[in-house]
Amino acid sequence: MTVDVAVLQAGSWGTTLATVLARDGGRRVVLWTRDATQAAEIAARRENRRYLPGIRLPDSVDVTADLERALAARDLIVAVPAAGVRAFRDRVAPLLGPDHRILSATKGLADDGRRMSQLWAEAVGAARVAVLSGPNISREIAAGLPAPTVIAASERETARRFQSLVSTRMFRAYTNEDVVGVELCGALKNIVALGAGAIDGMGYGDNAKAGFITRGLAEIVRFAFAQGASPLTAAGLAGFGDLLATCASKHSRNRMVGEMLATGSTLDQVRERLGGQVAEGIGTTEATHAAAVKQGIAMPVTEQTYLVLFGGKPIRAAMADLMDRERGEEIAGPLAEVARLVAQLAADRSERSLV
């Protein structure tokens, strides 16, 4: 069978994308999983009971554990957890040809702090790599509810190709040239979601949660801006939009992890309760904290989250330390740059309207 796209790995997000592209987009899709037993079960039941129960997989989705069969498609959507992307890339790199294009749907960082697009660029070149991010709660999208997403690539044609490929009536894709900003926003918002969940678990209320999310966004802007991202990206779907969805949704694994930690579960117990699913915020916290320390970037939310996850610090003590920090200006640094750019855009539009 000739296919339009292969989705590489059958977790909740990969299965969701395969379902939507086939069911709502009319695409011919191959869904790959590394486990032959899992592939056979999903193909027979037309349901991924482990990662996306209750959602029927269209008959037009070809489920396989044969990697070469999946790579017959030239457009590849990779939904492998961040911790496994480097090893997976090394496995598939010898099988990739000059016509393959990669859309990374992984929201996380490698253990050395590198972004997913940087890893894939080493295999196929940056021009053939794009990233997918935004407020994309997989359970809602799989159920056919409306959602936007963002596709970023250094080459406009690559972004537009994947925009056309993944867009459906209910899944609206926008493009963005800021690959660094889109990726970092998608990864770092999971750190903030851990803290937002902890606030829910401790019963600290909506004011505390809103304040924490807002200061978390400022921290994302600070880190991303230091890596060369546009500060405006944080104000869009990949930044504020994704942050809001992940910190609020009952389906957000990272928010749920924070809530479980705040109500007495250990990190090992949390991982056991996840049942094989991944909360990317855990690994991203470790990688981001190391990068921030190395680069001298002030990231108090990330620092306290790191101490809770890996240093044994009680969550309430971490929250108390955040509240006791020195009080300063709210709009400063990269956020001041955002304000300046927004004001300039408004002035430009006003001026054009007068012409």
C-alpha angles and dihedrals in degrees: 000000000000109000134200099208142000122218111208114215130022102227120127095282096042092048090048093053093047090049095048096044092051100036101038103019100042091230125154102237138188115202112201127201126177092225115079092197091053091047092053093047094049091046092050098043096033086222135094096222094179100052107015110021119184096024116109117224111223117249089239091068110096108211115203145158090206106107096192089053090054092047090060083088114083096208112065128188110199116204098167116139112262095247090060101041098091093052091044091050091052089051097051100033094087089053097051120102134199092269098054118110125192128215107189112211094175116116104202147070132256116250089260091054097255120142121242093247090056090056093049093044088064088061104040107007127263094268091067097047128089133170131222120212143142140098094331113154100180097212092056094045092048089052089057097253117149118266139162126221138183128230116197128188137157089232114060093212092056091051092048093048092055091041089059092044099053102033118109134165091271100030108065117193125202125189129230132181094209100093093165094052096044093049097044093047090051092050102040097046086071089065090055091046090059089058093043089054090049090054089052090049093050093046094235093150140233098295092058092045093049091049092048093049092048094050089044089057090052088054092050089051091050094051096041093047089054088056092052101266124144110255089219091068089070089060092057138070095288091051120028094014096054092040092054094049095046095047094047108034122103086214095057110113093198092053090048092050090055091049092050092049091050092053095054108276118136121230090253091052090049092053090049091051091051087067097215096321118123130236100201093197092076096060092035091056091056095046095044094047091053092048093047092051091048093049096039095241116156107235109160096169092051092044094053092044089052091051091051094047100040107012102051094242115159112248094231090054090051091051091047091053091051090052091048095054119121112279116241145157114312097213108048141122114006091359089061087053090053090052091049093049093047091050090049092050091050091049092049092051092047091050092050091050089059094054 
